[in-house]
Amino acid sequence: MKNKRSIFLNEVTTHIKSKEAREYVSKELDFHLTHGKKEWIEKGFDESNAEEKAIEQMGSPIDLGRHFDKIHRPRVDWFSIILLVAILCLGFLPLLPLGYMDETHFMTYKIIFTFLGSVIAIGLMLLDYKKFINLGWFFYTLGILLLLSICVFSNTTIGGLPVLRVGPITIESLMAVPLFFFAWASFFHSGKLKVWHFVLLFFISTNLFFIANSIATTYIYVVMVISMLGWSKFNRKTLFSIWGSMISLFMIIGVLAWYYMPLYQKDRLLGFLNPEKYATGAGYPYLYSKEFIYNAGWFGNSIGNEFIPQAHTNFVFVTFTYYYGWVFAMILVVILSLFVARIIVVFHQINDSYGKLLLVGAVTLYAVQLFSNIGMVIGIFPLTTMSLPFISYGLMPTLFNAVLIGIVLSVYRRKNMVIST
């Protein structure tokens, strides 16, 4: 009986070009054959004849193979790939008016960052994202160990943030976020996660991010977890209870933080709330960024030589707007925002709950960076170390967002390969 089934499945999959699709179709047909065999047995047939009847019911293996080759063929999201290429190319523009492209160091490293980001995105697209589904504890443990390494063995700082430098490799807290991204997707997909498990795991990881002294990274991590939590297998009542408790806790922490906050940090916050009053201190960055953007005009200042602090990193949107104008700035925002819209569209095209969790996490992490960075430079969000996806200069921001887009491409590629259960 098994031999007949194996022959049938092999004959069907022979006509399917993709190795991944062959595996999915084989499992799908095996499931239907088992179900069909059970129905024939209930009608009074013995196992051998029931198996034969189930196979006959499937029809021609050649026609089936050709049919499944069409509908289960891996898909390439060319729209997202074109967007990725366009944004990676736009990332070079802020360096041109600053003169950085004339320096071999900046030019070489920017090309390397762009190349590595492209490789990671395409590599993850080709990798089956479902291979990560049972590796939640593995990724969570790696994330905890990475944060502990930074907290305990940090040997230098970058932008005031502690990092661990091992030879040419710089390890920073942002590197842990993708690990927790995969971990929480696995945890939330599993029906085994209890509320106290979630509270404990979230408390440990969030505290380590705080200890690592990166408010911006802690912020995007917390928002990611809260968003993904909404697509977990907790019931609605439990979800609202958790969200309510978290909001209450963060409000209490906020009040206590203000009470014990050092004066210089209070000044920074007050400078954000009322930049005009603190124009010579903490409010100055908000005022000069607004001034640069206001003075950009529709088509920018191609011959401008004003000094813009952090012009190619946190304030890269100010640089882009000042030198290329409001028109190009709006085009840039639209192109960057199209990724958010695209992920939402892909989300509604798939039926895999684990894939949906990954998309929720990816769109949250990407959107938080995008809108926080732009909000920061126009004065509606506090100044933090927040990059503009693919536009800010740096290896980690580029690779971080490449991982997110790569996962989106991977989920889209396999949207027609969901096994019936």
C-alpha positions in Angstrom: 0.0 0.0 0.0 2.8 2.4 1.0 4.6 1.4 -2.3 1.6 2.4 -4.4 1.3 5.7 -2.6 5.0 6.4 -2.9 4.9 5.7 -6.6 1.9 8.0 -7.1 3.5 10.8 -5.1 6.8 10.5 -6.9 5.1 10.6 -10.3 3.2 13.7 -9.3 6.3 15.5 -7.9 8.4 14.6 -10.9 6.5 17.3 -12.8 7.2 20.0 -10.2 10.3 22.1 -10.8 10.8 23.6 -7.3 12.3 21.3 -4.7 10.5 23.3 -1.9 7.2 23.0 -3.8 7.7 19.2 -4.3 8.1 18.8 -0.5 5.0 20.8 0.2 2.9 19.1 -2.5 4.0 15.6 -1.3 2.9 16.4 2.3 -0.4 17.9 1.0 -1.3 15.0 -1.1 -0.3 12.5 1.5 -2.7 14.2 3.9 -5.5 14.1 1.4 -4.8 10.4 0.5 -4.9 9.5 4.2 -8.2 11.3 4.6 -9.6 9.8 1.4 -8.5 6.3 2.4 -10.3 6.7 5.8 -13.6 7.6 4.0 -13.4 4.5 1.8 -12.7 2.3 4.7 -15.8 3.7 6.4 -17.8 2.7 3.3 -16.7 -0.9 3.8 -13.5 -1.3 1.7 -10.4 -3.0 3.1 -7.2 -1.0 3.5 -5.6 -2.1 0.3 -8.7 -1.3 -1.9 -9.4 1.9 0.1 -5.8 3.1 -0.7 -6.3 2.3 -4.4 -9.7 4.1 -4.5 -8.2 7.2 -2.8 -5.3 7.2 -5.4 -7.7 6.8 -8.3 -9.9 9.6 -6.9 -6.9 12.0 -7.2 -6.8 11.7 -11.0 -3.9 11.7 -13.4 -0.5 12.2 -11.6 0.8 14.0 -14.6 -2.0 16.5 -14.7 -1.8 16.9 -11.0 1.9 17.5 -11.1 1.6 20.2 -13.8 -1.3 21.8 -12.0 0.6 22.0 -8.7 3.7 23.2 -10.5 1.8 26.3 -11.5 0.0 27.1 -8.3 2.7 26.1 -5.8 5.6 27.6 -7.6 7.7 29.9 -5.4 6.8 33.6 -5.9 9.2 36.5 -6.1 7.9 39.8 -4.8 9.4 42.0 -7.5 7.6 45.1 -6.2 9.4 44.8 -2.9 12.8 44.0 -4.5 12.5 47.1 -6.8 11.6 49.2 -3.8 14.7 47.8 -1.9 17.0 48.5 -4.8 15.6 52.1 -5.2 16.0 52.8 -1.4 19.5 51.4 -1.3 20.4 53.7 -4.2 18.8 56.7 -2.5 21.0 56.0 0.5 24.0 57.3 -1.4 22.4 60.7 -2.1 22.9 62.3 1.4 26.6 61.6 1.2 27.1 63.4 -2.1 26.6 67.1 -1.0 28.5 66.4 2.3 31.6 65.4 0.2 31.8 62.0 1.8 31.7 60.3 -1.6 35.0 61.9 -2.4 36.5 60.0 0.6 37.5 56.4 -0.2 36.6 55.4 3.4 33.0 56.4 3.2 32.5 55.4 -0.4 34.0 51.9 0.1 32.1 51.2 3.3 28.8 52.4 1.9 29.1 50.1 -1.0 30.0 47.2 1.3 27.0 47.9 3.6 24.7 48.1 0.6 26.1 44.9 -0.9 25.8 43.0 2.4 22.3 44.2 2.9 21.2 43.0 -0.5 22.9 39.6 0.1 21.1 39.2 3.4 17.7 40.2 2.0 17.9 37.9 -1.0 19.5 35.1 1.1 16.6 35.2 3.6 14.1 35.2 0.7 15.6 31.9 -0.5 15.6 30.4 3.0 12.3 28.9 4.1 11.2 31.0 7.1 9.3 28.0 8.6 12.7 26.5 9.5 12.7 29.0 12.4 9.3 28.0 13.8 10.6 25.7 16.5 13.8 27.7 17.3 12.2 30.2 19.7 14.3 29.2 22.7 17.4 29.1 20.7 17.0 32.7 19.4 15.8 33.9 22.8 18.9 32.4 24.5 21.2 34.0 21.9 19.6 37.3 22.4 20.0 37.2 26.2 23.6 36.1 25.9 24.4 38.9 23.4 22.8 41.5 25.7 24.7 40.1 28.8 27.9 40.2 26.8 27.4 43.9 26.1 26.3 44.7 29.7 29.2 42.8 31.3 32.1 43.1 28.9 31.4 46.4 27.1 34.8 48.0 26.3 33.9 51.2 24.4 31.0 53.5 23.5 29.6 54.7 20.2 27.3 57.8 20.4 27.3 57.4 24.2 26.0 53.8 23.9 28.0 50.9 25.4 29.2 48.4 22.8 31.5 45.3 22.8 34.3 45.5 20.2 36.0 42.3 19.3 38.6 43.0 16.7 36.8 44.6 13.7 33.4 43.5 14.9 31.3 45.8 17.0 28.5 44.2 19.0 25.6 46.5 20.0 22.2 46.0 21.5 20.4 46.5 18.2 21.8 43.2 17.0 19.7 41.4 19.6 16.4 42.6 18.3 16.2 40.3 15.2 16.9 37.4 17.5 14.0 38.3 19.8 11.9 39.0 16.7 12.2 35.3 15.7 11.9 34.1 19.3 8.6 35.9 20.0 7.2 34.8 16.6 7.8 31.2 17.7 6.5 31.7 21.2 3.3 33.5 20.2 2.7 30.9 17.4 2.9 28.1 20.0 -0.2 27.5 22.1 2.1 26.5 25.0 3.0 30.0 26.1 1.4 30.9 29.4 0.9 34.4 30.7 3.5 34.0 33.4 6.0 32.7 30.8 5.4 35.9 28.7 5.7 38.2 31.7 9.0 36.6 32.9 10.6 36.4 29.4 9.6 40.0 28.5 10.7 41.3 31.9 14.2 39.7 31.6 14.8 40.8 28.1 13.5 44.4 28.5 15.6 44.9 31.6 18.7 43.8 29.8 18.0 46.3 27.0 17.6 49.0 29.7 20.9 48.0 31.3 22.5 48.2 27.9 21.5 51.9 28.1 19.8 52.1 24.7 16.5 53.8 25.1 15.8 53.8 21.3 16.5 50.1 21.0 14.4 49.3 24.1 11.6 51.4 22.7 11.4 49.6 19.3 11.7 46.2 21.1 8.8 46.9 23.4 6.6 48.2 20.6 7.5 45.1 18.5 6.5 42.7 21.3 3.3 44.6 22.1 2.3 44.5 18.4 3.1 40.8 17.9 1.3 40.0 21.2 -2.0 41.0 19.4 -1.6 38.1 17.0 -0.7 35.5 19.6 -3.0 32.7 20.7 -4.0 34.4 23.9 -7.7 35.0 24.1 -9.0 38.6 23.8 -9.7 39.0 27.5 -6.1 37.9 28.4 -4.7 40.3 25.7 -6.6 43.3 27.1 -5.5 42.4 30.6 -1.8 42.2 29.5 -2.0 45.4 27.5 -3.7 47.2 30.4 -1.2 46.0 32.9 1.7 47.0 30.6 0.4 50.5 30.0 -0.2 51.0 33.7 3.3 49.7 34.5 4.9 52.0 32.0 3.0 55.0 33.3 4.2 54.2 36.9 7.8 53.7 35.6 7.5 57.1 33.7 6.4 58.9 36.9 9.2 57.3 38.9 11.8 57.9 36.2 10.9 61.6 36.1 11.2 61.8 39.9 14.7 60.2 39.9 15.9 61.4 36.5 19.1 63.4 36.5 18.7 67.1 35.7 20.4 66.9 32.3 17.9 64.3 31.2 15.0 66.4 32.4 16.4 69.3 30.4 16.4 67.2 27.3 12.8 66.3 27.8 11.8 69.8 28.5 13.8 71.0 25.5 11.6 68.7 23.4 8.4 69.9 25.0 9.3 73.6 24.7 12.3 74.1 22.4 11.9 77.8 22.2 12.2 78.2 25.9 15.4 76.1 25.9 16.7 77.5 22.6 20.3 77.8 23.9 20.3 74.3 25.4 18.3 71.1 24.9 15.8 72.7 22.6 18.5 73.9 20.1 18.6 70.6 18.0 14.8 70.7 17.4 15.0 74.4 16.3 17.9 74.0 13.9 16.5 70.8 12.3 13.2 72.7 11.7 15.2 75.6 10.3 17.1 73.5 7.9 14.0 71.8 6.7 12.1 75.1 6.4 14.9 76.8 4.4 15.2 73.9 2.0 12.6 75.2 -0.3 11.0 73.0 -3.0 14.2 72.0 -4.7 16.9 72.4 -2.0 20.2 74.1 -1.7 22.6 72.4 -4.0 25.4 74.8 -3.1 24.7 75.0 0.6 27.6 74.3 3.0 25.9 74.5 6.3 27.1 72.2 9.1 24.4 69.6 10.1 25.3 67.5 13.1 24.9 63.8 12.6 24.2 64.6 9.0 24.6 61.1 7.6 23.1 59.2 10.5 20.3 60.3 12.9 19.7 63.6 11.0 20.0 62.2 7.5 16.5 63.2 6.7 17.4 66.8 7.5 20.4 66.5 5.1 18.3 65.0 2.4 15.6 67.7 2.7 18.0 70.6 3.0 20.1 69.7 -0.1 17.4 68.1 -2.3 14.3 70.0 -1.3 10.8 69.3 -0.2 9.8 67.6 -3.4 12.5 64.9 -3.1 11.9 64.6 0.6 8.2 63.8 0.0 9.2 61.3 -2.7 11.6 59.7 -0.3 8.9 59.4 2.4 6.5 57.9 -0.1 9.0 55.3 -1.3 9.9 54.4 2.3 6.3 54.2 3.3 5.5 51.9 0.4 7.3 49.2 2.2 4.8 49.5 5.1 1.9 49.4 2.7 3.4 46.4 0.8 3.9 44.4 4.0 0.3 45.0 4.9 -0.9 43.8 1.5 1.3 40.7 1.8 -0.2 40.1 5.3 -3.7 39.8 3.8 -2.5 37.4 1.1 -1.2 34.6 3.3 -2.9 32.0 5.5 0.0 30.9 7.7 -0.3 32.2 11.3 3.5 32.0 11.9 4.1 34.0 8.7 1.6 36.6 9.8 3.4 37.0 13.1 6.7 37.6 11.3 5.1 40.2 9.1 3.5 42.0 12.1 6.9 42.1 13.8 8.7 43.2 10.6 6.3 46.0 9.7 6.3 47.3 13.3 10.1 47.4 13.6 10.4 49.1 10.2 7.6 51.6 10.7 8.7 52.6 14.2 12.2 53.5 12.8 10.7 55.3 9.8 8.1 57.5 11.5 10.2 58.0 14.7 13.2 59.3 12.8 11.1 61.7 10.7 9.1 62.7 13.7 12.3 63.4 15.6 13.7 65.8 13.1 10.4 67.8 12.7 10.0 68.0 16.4 7.1 65.7 17.2 9.2 62.9 18.7 12.1 63.1 21.2 15.7 63.0 20.0 17.0 59.4 20.1 19.5 57.3 18.3 17.1 56.2 15.6 18.1 55.5 12.0 16.1 56.2 8.9 15.8 52.7 7.2 18.4 52.1 4.5 19.2 55.9 4.3 21.2 56.4 7.5 24.8 55.5 7.1 26.0 52.5 9.1 26.4 48.7 8.9 24.0 47.6 11.6 21.0 49.7 10.6 21.4 48.5 7.0 21.7 44.8 8.0 18.9 45.1 10.5 16.4 46.4 8.0 17.7 43.9 5.3 16.7 41.1 7.7 13.2 42.5 8.0 12.7 42.9 4.3 14.3 39.4 3.7 11.7 37.8 5.9 8.9 39.6 4.2 10.2 38.3 0.8 10.5 34.8 2.3 7.0 34.8 3.5 5.7 36.1 0.2 7.7 33.5 -1.7 5.9 30.7 0.1 2.5 32.1 0.4 1.1 29.3 -1.8 2.8 26.6 0.1 0.6 26.3 3.2 -0.1 22.7 4.2 -3.7 21.7 5.0 -4.1 20.4 8.5 
